[in-house]
Amino acid sequence: MKVTHIPYKQTGFFSKTMLDYLNKTASIAPFYNNFPDITGFHNQIEEKEKSFRLQSRLVLSSALKEQYNNFNTSLKTADNIASLKDKNTFTITTGHQLNLFTGPLYFLYKIISTINLCKELKLKFPSKNFVPIYWMASEDHDFDEINYFNFDGKKVSWNYEDGGAVGRFSTESLEAVFAVFSDHLGSSKNALFLKQLFSDAYLKHTTLTSATRYIANELFADDGLVIIDADDKNLKELFVPFVKDEFENKTSFTAVSKTIKDLEKEYKIQVNPREINLFYLGKHYRERIVLEQGIYKVNNTDIVFTKDEIIKELVNNPENFSPNVIMRPLYQEVILPNICYIGGGGEIAYWLELKAYFNKVNVPFPVLLLRNSVQIIESNQQKKLQKLNISIQELFLSQHQLIANKVIENANLEIDFDEKIAFLEQQFLELKQVAKLTDVTFINAVNAQERKQVKGLQNLQKRLLKAEKRRQKDLVVRISELQNKILPNQSLEERQRNFSDYYLSYGSTFVEVLKEVLQPLKLEFTVIEL
Protein backbone atom coordinates (compact mmCIF):
# COMPACT_ATOMS: atom_id res chain seq x y z
CA MET A 1 0.00 0.00 0.00
CA LYS A 2 1.19 3.48 -0.89
CA VAL A 3 -0.40 6.76 0.19
CA THR A 4 0.05 10.05 -1.64
CA HIS A 5 -1.33 13.42 -0.62
CA ILE A 6 -1.87 16.19 -3.14
CA PRO A 7 -3.37 19.67 -2.77
CA TYR A 8 -7.12 19.75 -3.38
CA LYS A 9 -6.57 22.40 -6.04
CA GLN A 10 -4.57 19.98 -8.20
CA THR A 11 -7.54 17.63 -8.56
CA GLY A 12 -9.69 20.23 -10.30
CA PHE A 13 -12.77 18.97 -8.44
CA PHE A 14 -13.03 21.53 -5.63
CA SER A 15 -14.71 24.92 -5.70
CA LYS A 16 -13.16 28.34 -5.17
CA THR A 17 -15.15 28.51 -1.93
CA MET A 18 -13.45 25.42 -0.53
CA LEU A 19 -9.98 26.31 -1.78
CA ASP A 20 -10.22 29.78 -0.25
CA TYR A 21 -11.49 28.31 3.00
CA LEU A 22 -8.64 25.82 3.23
CA ASN A 23 -6.15 28.59 2.44
CA LYS A 24 -7.69 30.93 5.07
CA THR A 25 -8.21 33.58 2.37
CA ALA A 26 -9.15 36.91 3.94
CA SER A 27 -12.33 37.29 1.88
CA ILE A 28 -13.91 34.18 3.42
CA ALA A 29 -12.74 34.72 7.01
CA PRO A 30 -15.90 36.61 8.13
CA PHE A 31 -18.05 33.58 7.39
CA TYR A 32 -16.56 31.02 9.77
CA ASN A 33 -15.66 30.95 13.45
CA ASN A 34 -12.68 28.81 14.46
CA PHE A 35 -10.49 27.18 11.83
CA PRO A 36 -9.92 23.39 12.01
CA ASP A 37 -6.53 23.40 13.71
CA ILE A 38 -5.52 22.73 17.30
CA THR A 39 -5.86 26.37 18.34
CA GLY A 40 -9.28 26.52 16.75
CA PHE A 41 -10.44 23.40 18.58
CA HIS A 42 -9.13 24.70 21.88
CA ASN A 43 -11.16 27.88 21.47
CA GLN A 44 -14.23 25.96 20.32
CA ILE A 45 -14.16 23.63 23.32
CA GLU A 46 -14.09 26.59 25.69
CA GLU A 47 -16.95 28.27 23.85
CA LYS A 48 -19.17 25.19 23.82
CA GLU A 49 -18.37 24.21 27.39
CA LYS A 50 -19.70 27.53 28.65
CA SER A 51 -22.95 27.42 26.67
CA PHE A 52 -24.17 23.80 26.64
CA ARG A 53 -26.57 22.98 29.49
CA LEU A 54 -26.52 19.87 31.67
CA GLN A 55 -30.25 19.38 31.08
CA SER A 56 -29.63 19.14 27.34
CA ARG A 57 -26.96 16.51 27.96
CA LEU A 58 -29.34 14.41 30.05
CA VAL A 59 -32.11 14.59 27.43
CA LEU A 60 -29.65 13.72 24.65
CA SER A 61 -28.13 10.73 26.44
CA SER A 62 -31.55 9.39 27.38
CA ALA A 63 -32.93 9.80 23.84
CA LEU A 64 -29.94 8.02 22.31
CA LYS A 65 -30.17 5.16 24.77
CA GLU A 66 -33.81 4.71 23.81
CA GLN A 67 -33.00 4.86 20.08
CA TYR A 68 -30.54 2.00 20.51
CA ASN A 69 -33.17 -0.31 22.02
CA ASN A 70 -33.30 -3.54 19.98
CA PHE A 71 -29.85 -2.87 18.50
CA ASN A 72 -26.62 -4.59 19.49
CA THR A 73 -24.78 -1.71 21.11
CA SER A 74 -21.04 -2.15 21.50
CA LEU A 75 -19.50 -1.41 24.88
CA LYS A 76 -17.63 1.54 23.34
CA THR A 77 -20.78 3.07 21.83
CA ALA A 78 -22.70 2.55 25.09
CA ASP A 79 -19.89 4.25 27.02
CA ASN A 80 -19.92 7.15 24.57
CA ILE A 81 -23.68 7.62 24.97
CA ALA A 82 -23.33 7.59 28.75
CA SER A 83 -20.38 9.99 28.62
CA LEU A 84 -22.52 12.65 26.93
CA LYS A 85 -23.85 13.50 30.40
CA ASP A 86 -20.35 14.65 31.35
CA LYS A 87 -19.48 18.34 30.84
CA ASN A 88 -16.04 17.26 29.54
CA THR A 89 -17.53 15.31 26.62
CA PHE A 90 -17.94 16.87 23.17
CA THR A 91 -19.12 15.55 19.86
CA ILE A 92 -17.69 15.58 16.35
CA THR A 93 -20.54 15.23 13.87
CA THR A 94 -21.03 14.27 10.27
CA GLY A 95 -24.35 13.93 8.49
CA HIS A 96 -25.50 11.88 5.54
CA GLN A 97 -28.68 11.02 3.70
CA LEU A 98 -30.26 7.60 4.15
CA ASN A 99 -28.95 6.39 0.80
CA LEU A 100 -29.77 2.84 -0.16
CA PHE A 101 -26.93 0.60 1.12
CA THR A 102 -24.97 3.76 2.12
CA GLY A 103 -24.97 5.20 -1.41
CA PRO A 104 -21.67 6.69 -2.64
CA LEU A 105 -18.26 5.77 -1.22
CA TYR A 106 -17.84 9.03 0.65
CA PHE A 107 -20.33 7.78 3.25
CA LEU A 108 -17.39 5.79 4.64
CA TYR A 109 -14.96 8.69 4.30
CA LYS A 110 -17.24 11.02 6.26
CA ILE A 111 -17.67 8.65 9.16
CA ILE A 112 -14.03 7.53 9.31
CA SER A 113 -12.90 11.18 9.20
CA THR A 114 -15.15 11.77 12.21
CA ILE A 115 -13.87 8.74 14.12
CA ASN A 116 -10.24 9.57 13.41
CA LEU A 117 -10.63 13.22 14.40
CA CYS A 118 -12.00 12.13 17.78
CA LYS A 119 -8.88 10.02 18.30
CA GLU A 120 -6.59 12.84 17.28
CA LEU A 121 -8.31 15.37 19.55
CA LYS A 122 -8.17 12.96 22.49
CA LEU A 123 -4.38 12.91 22.14
CA LYS A 124 -4.26 16.71 22.05
CA PHE A 125 -6.80 17.24 24.84
CA PRO A 126 -6.53 14.16 27.11
CA SER A 127 -8.81 15.59 29.82
CA LYS A 128 -11.72 15.79 27.35
CA ASN A 129 -13.82 13.08 25.70
CA PHE A 130 -14.79 13.18 22.03
CA VAL A 131 -17.69 11.18 20.62
CA PRO A 132 -18.12 10.54 16.87
CA ILE A 133 -21.70 11.20 15.73
CA TYR A 134 -23.40 10.14 12.51
CA TRP A 135 -26.47 12.32 12.04
CA MET A 136 -28.98 10.45 9.89
CA ALA A 137 -30.92 12.75 7.56
CA SER A 138 -34.09 10.88 8.46
CA GLU A 139 -36.33 13.91 7.86
CA ASP A 140 -35.15 14.50 4.32
CA HIS A 141 -37.81 14.06 1.64
CA ASP A 142 -35.86 13.92 -1.61
CA PHE A 143 -36.28 10.21 -2.30
CA ASP A 144 -34.85 10.41 -5.84
CA GLU A 145 -31.44 11.27 -4.38
CA ILE A 146 -31.25 8.20 -2.15
CA ASN A 147 -33.18 5.38 -3.83
CA TYR A 148 -30.20 3.79 -5.60
CA PHE A 149 -26.54 2.91 -5.46
CA ASN A 150 -24.02 1.96 -8.14
CA PHE A 151 -22.37 -1.45 -8.11
CA ASP A 152 -20.01 -2.80 -10.75
CA GLY A 153 -20.95 0.04 -13.07
CA LYS A 154 -24.67 -0.70 -12.80
CA LYS A 155 -27.43 1.17 -11.01
CA VAL A 156 -29.30 -0.76 -8.31
CA SER A 157 -32.60 1.09 -7.77
CA TRP A 158 -35.50 0.95 -5.35
CA ASN A 159 -38.86 1.89 -6.85
CA TYR A 160 -41.17 3.02 -4.10
CA GLU A 161 -44.04 5.47 -3.89
CA ASP A 162 -44.61 7.32 -0.66
CA GLY A 163 -44.22 10.80 0.73
CA GLY A 164 -42.92 12.60 3.75
CA ALA A 165 -39.74 12.02 5.71
CA VAL A 166 -37.71 9.24 4.09
CA GLY A 167 -36.63 7.81 7.43
CA ARG A 168 -40.22 6.73 8.04
CA PHE A 169 -40.47 4.84 4.73
CA SER A 170 -41.29 1.14 4.97
CA THR A 171 -38.62 -1.31 3.77
CA GLU A 172 -41.11 -4.01 2.84
CA SER A 173 -40.59 -3.60 -0.93
CA LEU A 174 -36.81 -4.08 -0.80
CA GLU A 175 -36.86 -7.86 -1.25
CA ALA A 176 -36.85 -7.40 -5.02
CA VAL A 177 -33.84 -5.08 -4.81
CA PHE A 178 -32.02 -7.60 -2.66
CA ALA A 179 -32.67 -10.34 -5.21
CA VAL A 180 -31.16 -8.25 -8.03
CA PHE A 181 -28.14 -7.17 -5.98
CA SER A 182 -27.54 -10.67 -4.62
CA ASP A 183 -27.46 -12.17 -8.12
CA HIS A 184 -24.57 -9.89 -9.06
CA LEU A 185 -22.44 -10.54 -5.98
CA GLY A 186 -21.37 -14.13 -6.43
CA SER A 187 -20.63 -16.54 -3.58
CA SER A 188 -17.26 -15.49 -2.14
CA LYS A 189 -16.81 -14.90 1.59
CA ASN A 190 -16.98 -11.12 1.08
CA ALA A 191 -20.05 -11.49 -1.14
CA LEU A 192 -21.80 -13.49 1.58
CA PHE A 193 -21.04 -10.73 4.10
CA LEU A 194 -22.53 -8.07 1.81
CA LYS A 195 -25.63 -10.19 1.19
CA GLN A 196 -26.09 -10.75 4.92
CA LEU A 197 -25.59 -7.05 5.71
CA PHE A 198 -28.15 -5.97 3.11
CA SER A 199 -30.76 -8.58 4.04
CA ASP A 200 -30.39 -8.10 7.80
CA ALA A 201 -30.70 -4.34 7.38
CA TYR A 202 -33.57 -4.02 4.95
CA LEU A 203 -35.49 -7.29 5.34
CA LYS A 204 -35.38 -7.43 9.14
CA HIS A 205 -35.98 -3.74 9.92
CA THR A 206 -39.23 -2.01 9.12
CA THR A 207 -38.13 1.56 8.34
CA LEU A 208 -35.33 3.15 6.35
CA THR A 209 -34.05 4.84 9.52
CA SER A 210 -33.69 1.59 11.45
CA ALA A 211 -32.14 -0.19 8.45
CA THR A 212 -29.56 2.57 8.00
CA ARG A 213 -28.75 2.55 11.71
CA TYR A 214 -28.18 -1.20 11.51
CA ILE A 215 -25.68 -0.90 8.64
CA ALA A 216 -23.70 1.96 10.18
CA ASN A 217 -23.70 0.19 13.53
CA GLU A 218 -22.46 -3.07 11.99
CA LEU A 219 -19.61 -1.27 10.23
CA PHE A 220 -18.53 1.12 12.99
CA ALA A 221 -19.87 0.03 16.39
CA ASP A 222 -16.41 -1.12 17.49
CA ASP A 223 -15.18 2.44 16.89
CA GLY A 224 -17.77 3.85 19.26
CA LEU A 225 -19.80 5.57 16.57
CA VAL A 226 -23.05 7.03 17.90
CA ILE A 227 -25.89 7.23 15.37
CA ILE A 228 -28.57 9.81 16.00
CA ASP A 229 -32.07 10.12 14.58
CA ALA A 230 -33.13 13.71 15.20
CA ASP A 231 -36.75 12.89 14.27
CA ASP A 232 -37.36 12.50 17.98
CA LYS A 233 -39.93 14.29 20.14
CA ASN A 234 -37.68 14.61 23.19
CA LEU A 235 -34.86 16.13 21.15
CA LYS A 236 -37.20 18.49 19.32
CA GLU A 237 -38.53 19.81 22.61
CA LEU A 238 -35.06 21.29 23.16
CA PHE A 239 -35.43 23.16 19.87
CA VAL A 240 -38.87 24.67 20.59
CA PRO A 241 -37.60 28.16 21.59
CA PHE A 242 -35.74 28.50 18.30
CA VAL A 243 -38.72 27.35 16.23
CA LYS A 244 -40.92 29.81 18.12
CA ASP A 245 -38.41 32.56 17.34
CA GLU A 246 -38.60 31.57 13.68
CA PHE A 247 -42.35 32.10 13.65
CA GLU A 248 -42.23 35.32 15.60
CA ASN A 249 -39.17 37.05 14.12
CA LYS A 250 -38.12 35.25 10.92
CA THR A 251 -34.58 35.41 12.30
CA SER A 252 -33.02 32.89 9.95
CA PHE A 253 -34.40 34.60 6.84
CA THR A 254 -33.18 38.03 7.92
CA ALA A 255 -29.72 36.95 9.07
CA VAL A 256 -28.94 34.55 6.20
CA SER A 257 -30.25 36.94 3.53
CA LYS A 258 -27.87 39.61 4.79
CA THR A 259 -24.94 37.16 4.81
CA ILE A 260 -25.69 36.06 1.25
CA LYS A 261 -25.42 39.64 0.00
CA ASP A 262 -21.87 39.78 1.35
CA LEU A 263 -20.91 36.22 0.39
CA GLU A 264 -22.14 36.35 -3.21
CA LYS A 265 -19.69 39.14 -4.06
CA GLU A 266 -17.04 36.44 -4.48
CA TYR A 267 -18.63 33.04 -3.98
CA LYS A 268 -21.40 30.86 -5.34
CA ILE A 269 -24.42 30.68 -3.06
CA GLN A 270 -25.36 27.14 -2.12
CA VAL A 271 -28.86 27.60 -0.65
CA ASN A 272 -31.29 30.47 -0.23
CA PRO A 273 -33.46 30.98 2.85
CA ARG A 274 -37.24 31.06 2.79
CA GLU A 275 -39.39 33.40 4.83
CA ILE A 276 -40.09 30.44 7.13
CA ASN A 277 -37.48 27.66 7.11
CA LEU A 278 -39.60 24.89 8.54
CA PHE A 279 -41.65 21.95 7.34
CA TYR A 280 -44.72 20.35 8.88
CA LEU A 281 -44.47 16.57 9.22
CA GLY A 282 -47.30 14.10 8.80
CA LYS A 283 -47.44 10.35 8.31
CA HIS A 284 -46.99 10.57 4.55
CA TYR A 285 -45.96 14.14 3.96
CA ARG A 286 -43.37 16.77 4.82
CA GLU A 287 -44.55 20.11 3.48
CA ARG A 288 -43.35 23.68 3.75
CA ILE A 289 -45.02 26.05 6.18
CA VAL A 290 -45.88 29.33 4.47
CA LEU A 291 -47.27 32.58 5.85
CA GLU A 292 -50.04 34.20 3.84
CA GLN A 293 -51.95 37.23 5.12
CA GLY A 294 -51.25 36.38 8.75
CA ILE A 295 -52.25 32.72 8.39
CA TYR A 296 -49.79 29.83 8.53
CA LYS A 297 -50.53 27.24 5.85
CA VAL A 298 -49.03 23.82 5.22
CA ASN A 299 -48.33 23.54 1.49
CA ASN A 300 -50.38 21.03 -0.50
CA THR A 301 -52.71 20.33 2.45
CA ASP A 302 -55.79 21.92 4.01
CA ILE A 303 -53.94 22.50 7.29
CA VAL A 304 -53.93 26.13 8.50
CA PHE A 305 -53.00 27.83 11.76
CA THR A 306 -53.29 31.25 13.27
CA LYS A 307 -50.16 32.49 14.99
CA ASP A 308 -51.44 31.46 18.42
CA GLU A 309 -52.54 28.08 17.10
CA ILE A 310 -49.22 27.25 15.51
CA ILE A 311 -47.31 28.19 18.67
CA LYS A 312 -49.66 25.98 20.67
CA GLU A 313 -49.15 23.13 18.18
CA LEU A 314 -45.38 23.60 18.47
CA VAL A 315 -45.45 23.36 22.27
CA ASN A 316 -47.80 20.36 22.32
CA ASN A 317 -46.38 18.44 19.33
CA PRO A 318 -42.83 19.57 18.55
CA GLU A 319 -42.23 16.33 16.64
CA ASN A 320 -44.49 17.69 13.86
CA PHE A 321 -42.04 20.45 12.99
CA SER A 322 -39.00 19.77 10.84
CA PRO A 323 -36.17 22.21 10.06
CA ASN A 324 -35.08 22.72 6.47
CA VAL A 325 -31.48 22.99 5.24
CA ILE A 326 -31.11 26.46 6.78
CA MET A 327 -32.30 25.55 10.28
CA ARG A 328 -31.11 21.93 10.48
CA PRO A 329 -27.52 22.93 11.37
CA LEU A 330 -28.83 25.07 14.23
CA TYR A 331 -30.97 22.17 15.47
CA GLN A 332 -27.87 19.98 15.46
CA GLU A 333 -25.83 22.46 17.49
CA VAL A 334 -28.66 23.04 19.97
CA ILE A 335 -29.09 19.37 20.88
CA LEU A 336 -25.44 18.24 20.69
CA PRO A 337 -22.35 19.38 22.66
CA ASN A 338 -20.78 19.67 19.25
CA ILE A 339 -17.52 21.41 18.38
CA CYS A 340 -17.01 20.38 14.74
CA TYR A 341 -19.08 19.49 11.70
CA ILE A 342 -17.42 17.37 9.01
CA GLY A 343 -18.94 17.55 5.54
CA GLY A 344 -18.35 17.71 1.83
CA GLY A 345 -17.64 20.86 -0.12
CA GLY A 346 -21.29 21.61 -0.83
CA GLU A 347 -22.23 21.17 2.83
CA ILE A 348 -19.44 23.38 4.13
CA ALA A 349 -20.41 26.02 1.56
CA TYR A 350 -23.96 26.33 2.90
CA TRP A 351 -22.76 26.28 6.52
CA LEU A 352 -20.68 29.37 5.65
CA GLU A 353 -23.97 31.21 5.06
CA LEU A 354 -25.11 30.62 8.64
CA LYS A 355 -22.60 32.19 11.03
CA ALA A 356 -24.52 35.46 11.47
CA TYR A 357 -27.70 33.50 12.16
CA PHE A 358 -25.96 31.49 14.88
CA ASN A 359 -24.61 34.69 16.40
CA LYS A 360 -28.09 36.22 16.41
CA VAL A 361 -29.56 33.33 18.41
CA ASN A 362 -26.50 32.98 20.67
CA VAL A 363 -25.47 29.45 19.70
CA PRO A 364 -21.74 28.75 19.13
CA PHE A 365 -20.91 28.25 15.46
CA PRO A 366 -18.88 25.02 15.12
CA VAL A 367 -15.55 24.38 13.49
CA LEU A 368 -16.14 23.36 9.86
CA LEU A 369 -13.93 20.62 8.46
CA LEU A 370 -13.85 19.37 4.88
CA ARG A 371 -14.14 15.59 5.03
CA ASN A 372 -11.32 13.41 3.74
CA SER A 373 -11.60 12.84 0.02
CA VAL A 374 -10.03 9.69 -1.41
CA GLN A 375 -9.08 8.10 -4.71
CA ILE A 376 -8.40 4.38 -4.73
CA ILE A 377 -5.95 3.03 -7.31
CA GLU A 378 -5.69 -0.73 -7.53
CA SER A 379 -2.39 -2.46 -8.30
CA ASN A 380 -3.29 -3.35 -11.90
CA GLN A 381 -4.29 0.26 -12.53
CA GLN A 382 -1.03 1.52 -11.05
CA LYS A 383 0.95 -0.75 -13.39
CA LYS A 384 -0.94 0.68 -16.37
CA LEU A 385 -0.31 4.24 -15.18
CA GLN A 386 3.41 3.48 -14.96
CA LYS A 387 3.50 1.98 -18.46
CA LEU A 388 1.76 5.08 -19.81
CA ASN A 389 4.08 7.33 -17.77
CA ILE A 390 1.09 9.02 -16.07
CA SER A 391 1.78 10.43 -12.62
CA ILE A 392 -0.79 10.67 -9.84
CA GLN A 393 -0.98 14.43 -10.39
CA GLU A 394 -1.48 14.04 -14.16
CA LEU A 395 -4.31 11.58 -13.61
CA PHE A 396 -6.54 14.47 -12.52
CA LEU A 397 -6.02 16.52 -15.68
CA SER A 398 -8.98 16.81 -18.02
CA GLN A 399 -8.99 13.89 -20.43
CA HIS A 400 -8.39 16.22 -23.39
CA GLN A 401 -5.33 17.76 -21.72
CA LEU A 402 -3.97 14.42 -20.47
CA ILE A 403 -4.20 12.83 -23.92
CA ALA A 404 -2.66 15.88 -25.57
CA ASN A 405 0.27 15.86 -23.14
CA LYS A 406 0.98 12.15 -23.64
CA VAL A 407 0.60 12.29 -27.42
CA ILE A 408 3.11 15.16 -27.54
CA GLU A 409 5.50 13.24 -25.26
CA ASN A 410 5.37 10.18 -27.51
CA ALA A 411 5.51 12.01 -30.85
CA ASN A 412 8.51 11.66 -33.18
CA LEU A 413 8.24 15.32 -34.17
CA GLU A 414 7.76 18.59 -32.36
CA ILE A 415 4.05 19.29 -31.78
CA ASP A 416 4.18 21.72 -28.89
CA PHE A 417 4.24 25.21 -30.42
CA ASP A 418 4.32 27.06 -27.10
CA GLU A 419 7.97 28.09 -27.53
CA LYS A 420 7.33 29.21 -31.09
CA ILE A 421 4.32 31.27 -29.99
CA ALA A 422 6.34 32.83 -27.15
CA PHE A 423 9.15 33.67 -29.61
CA LEU A 424 6.64 35.22 -32.01
CA GLU A 425 5.10 37.31 -29.25
CA GLN A 426 8.58 38.55 -28.30
CA GLN A 427 9.23 39.63 -31.89
CA PHE A 428 5.97 41.54 -31.98
CA LEU A 429 6.78 43.15 -28.63
CA GLU A 430 9.95 44.59 -30.18
CA LEU A 431 7.98 45.70 -33.22
CA LYS A 432 5.49 47.50 -30.96
CA GLN A 433 8.31 49.49 -29.39
CA VAL A 434 9.24 50.71 -32.86
CA ALA A 435 5.56 51.40 -33.68
CA LYS A 436 5.19 53.68 -30.64
CA LEU A 437 7.65 56.06 -32.29
CA THR A 438 5.49 56.35 -35.41
CA ASP A 439 1.70 56.41 -35.56
CA VAL A 440 -1.09 54.92 -33.39
CA THR A 441 -2.72 53.34 -36.45
CA PHE A 442 0.52 51.42 -37.07
CA ILE A 443 0.36 50.01 -33.51
CA ASN A 444 -3.19 48.78 -34.18
CA ALA A 445 -1.98 47.11 -37.37
CA VAL A 446 0.86 45.40 -35.48
CA ASN A 447 -1.57 44.10 -32.82
CA ALA A 448 -3.94 42.76 -35.47
CA GLN A 449 -1.09 41.00 -37.28
CA GLU A 450 0.12 39.47 -34.00
CA ARG A 451 -3.33 38.05 -33.22
CA LYS A 452 -3.57 36.65 -36.75
CA GLN A 453 -0.18 34.94 -36.69
CA VAL A 454 -0.54 33.56 -33.15
CA LYS A 455 -3.96 32.17 -34.03
CA GLY A 456 -2.48 30.65 -37.19
CA LEU A 457 0.18 28.84 -35.19
CA GLN A 458 -2.42 27.62 -32.69
CA ASN A 459 -4.58 26.25 -35.50
CA LEU A 460 -1.58 24.49 -37.04
CA GLN A 461 -0.77 22.95 -33.67
CA LYS A 462 -4.35 21.70 -33.30
CA ARG A 463 -4.28 20.11 -36.75
CA LEU A 464 -0.90 18.51 -36.12
CA LEU A 465 -2.04 17.21 -32.72
CA LYS A 466 -5.21 15.81 -34.25
CA ALA A 467 -3.19 13.98 -36.88
CA GLU A 468 -0.79 12.64 -34.25
CA LYS A 469 -3.73 11.40 -32.14
CA ARG A 470 -4.90 9.38 -35.14
CA ARG A 471 -1.41 7.95 -35.54
CA GLN A 472 -1.25 7.11 -31.82
CA LYS A 473 -4.81 5.80 -31.66
CA ASP A 474 -3.89 2.85 -29.45
CA LEU A 475 -2.28 5.14 -26.86
CA VAL A 476 -5.31 7.46 -26.88
CA VAL A 477 -7.69 4.54 -26.30
CA ARG A 478 -5.59 3.09 -23.46
CA ILE A 479 -5.38 6.45 -21.67
CA SER A 480 -9.10 7.12 -22.10
CA GLU A 481 -10.15 3.69 -20.85
CA LEU A 482 -7.84 3.82 -17.83
CA GLN A 483 -8.83 7.31 -16.73
CA ASN A 484 -12.53 6.49 -17.24
CA LYS A 485 -12.11 3.42 -15.05
CA ILE A 486 -10.38 5.34 -12.25
CA LEU A 487 -12.52 8.49 -12.58
CA PRO A 488 -15.92 7.27 -13.78
CA ASN A 489 -17.88 9.88 -15.75
CA GLN A 490 -14.84 12.14 -15.41
CA SER A 491 -15.62 12.73 -11.75
CA LEU A 492 -14.33 11.48 -8.41
CA GLU A 493 -15.17 7.83 -7.90
CA GLU A 494 -16.26 8.55 -4.32
CA ARG A 495 -19.40 10.14 -5.76
CA GLN A 496 -20.07 7.27 -8.18
CA ARG A 497 -19.14 3.93 -6.61
CA ASN A 498 -20.54 2.13 -3.60
CA PHE A 499 -18.31 0.64 -0.89
CA SER A 500 -19.44 -2.85 -1.93
CA ASP A 501 -17.27 -2.63 -5.09
CA TYR A 502 -14.13 -2.59 -2.95
CA TYR A 503 -15.46 -4.68 -0.08
CA LEU A 504 -16.10 -7.51 -2.51
CA SER A 505 -12.39 -7.53 -3.42
CA TYR A 506 -10.74 -6.65 -0.12
CA GLY A 507 -13.28 -7.37 2.61
CA SER A 508 -12.92 -5.65 5.99
CA THR A 509 -9.29 -4.87 5.12
CA PHE A 510 -10.59 -2.06 2.91
CA VAL A 511 -12.30 -0.34 5.86
CA GLU A 512 -9.30 -0.93 8.13
CA VAL A 513 -6.96 0.66 5.56
CA LEU A 514 -9.16 3.76 5.49
CA LYS A 515 -9.11 3.97 9.29
CA GLU A 516 -5.33 3.70 9.25
CA VAL A 517 -4.71 6.21 6.46
CA LEU A 518 -7.25 9.03 6.72
CA GLN A 519 -5.94 12.14 8.47
CA PRO A 520 -8.79 14.63 8.94
CA LEU A 521 -6.54 17.61 9.68
CA LYS A 522 -4.15 16.95 6.80
CA LEU A 523 -6.37 19.12 4.56
CA GLU A 524 -5.14 17.43 1.40
CA PHE A 525 -6.56 14.96 -1.08
CA THR A 526 -5.64 11.33 -0.38
CA VAL A 527 -4.65 8.76 -3.02
CA ILE A 528 -4.38 5.17 -1.83
CA GLU A 529 -2.66 2.55 -3.99
CA LEU A 530 -3.89 -0.88 -2.88
Phi, psi and omega in degrees: 000135177231137181241130178235137175248134177229152178301142179304325183299326184291342180282334182077007184251008184238142188287163174302322179303312182290319181295319178293323178296313181295331180270003181055040179300138186303325185293339181257351183303324181294348189258003174225168184261267178262138180281151181286073170223176187298321177298316179298319180291323177301313180294322182292320178300314180299318182295316182288323181301322182287332191257339187272126188277150176299320181300321178295322178297317182294317179297316181298310182298319179294317181296318180293319178300319179292321180296333181272002174302138180074010173241145176287106182262122179294158179301321182293318178293318178299318178297320179296318178298316179295323184292343180295345175286342185275133182295344179268007180256135180227158182250151168243125191239140165232155180233154180201147177294164181273057181300143177303124180051041177079347178071223185289161184306328187292352170305314178294318184296321178300309186291319180292324173302319182292315179297314183291327177294321177300319178296317182294319180291328178297323177292324182280328182231073188298340180277354181251158175247144182230124186248124177282129183242131168253113180270110179283130179279061187289342181264001177297158180226015179265082186296327182297339180278342190238357190272023181202166166211159181259132177222127178054040177077004181242152181267123175258113189244153176245113178266117187208136180245118177196183178216174177090200183291128186295332181298338181270356182297142176285146179262008189297337183268010185271000177298321180294322178295318179299319181298317180294311181298315183299322180297332183272347189278329185090201186228019178291169178302316180291325177295319180296323177297313181297320177298315181295318180297314181296311184293319179295325181288306192265338181260349179245000177236143193271340181234160180295326177298310183292326178294318180293320176301318181300313182296310181297323179292320178297322184280329191227011181299323182292344177266002178080016180299135176250124184255126184244136171252109184280355175280071192217125185301316183296321178289323181290336175298328178292338185265355184306315181301327182282326175291319177299318177299323179298317179291322186276327189234352182052043188298317183296317181299314182295311185292315184289323178300319179294318178299317182301322180300324178280319185291321186288354176296332181230342190231155177286134179276132185274314179220155177243139181284154171258169181299322173232122187258053182221152173248161171249129185260132170233185184298320183232026178206153171219102189239150180296145171265126180237150179252119180228115178052046176081001180247135178269123182241145174262116184310141174061023174221176176262010184281126178224152179221146162280174180299314180297322182292321182287328176293320178295317178298320179299314182293319184280326185223065182299337181294345181276356182249133186230125180288147174271192186298334180284318185266342181302317177301323178294316178305315179302313185285340177283323186263349180244146171279060193269142177242347183208137171248129179252123182209177176281177183301317179296320179295311181300323180298319180281333173299325181296344178277354195252354188302315181297325177296314177301317180299320183296325182260009174061046174240129181302132178276126188285165167296138177251127182232126175291126182299159172299137177241136192225142169240125176268133174235117181280162188301319180294327177290321179297320178298319179293320177299318180295317179298325180272000180058043178254121179279167177302316182296319181292333181304329185270003173293158173300152183299322178300313182290319180299313180296317179300315181299316184285327176295318178296317180299323186264004181283152177270358179224166183281120180250331182284112182264010184302318180293321179295318179295318178297319178297317179298316180296325177294320178297319179290329177298318178293322179294325179293326178297320177293319183297327180300336182275355183250259188228146182299328179294331178290324177298317179298322180292321178296316180298317180296319180293322178299311180302318182296315184286322177296316179297323178298317177295320180297319178294321177297318179298317179298317181293320179294318179296319179298317179295320180291326176297321178295320180293324181259040185305318181299318178297316180300316180295316181297317179295314181300312183296319181292313181295322178295328178289318182284319180242080184299137182058028180055039177220172180296135182296334182297341177265352186248315187268158174260154182300336183296333177303314182275327179297325180300324181274322190243350180064209183295341178303324180301313180293320180295323177298317179299317179297324181286324192267322190291128180240099187303326183265008177291327177057039174221160179284140185251128174245124182246121175262112183270000000 
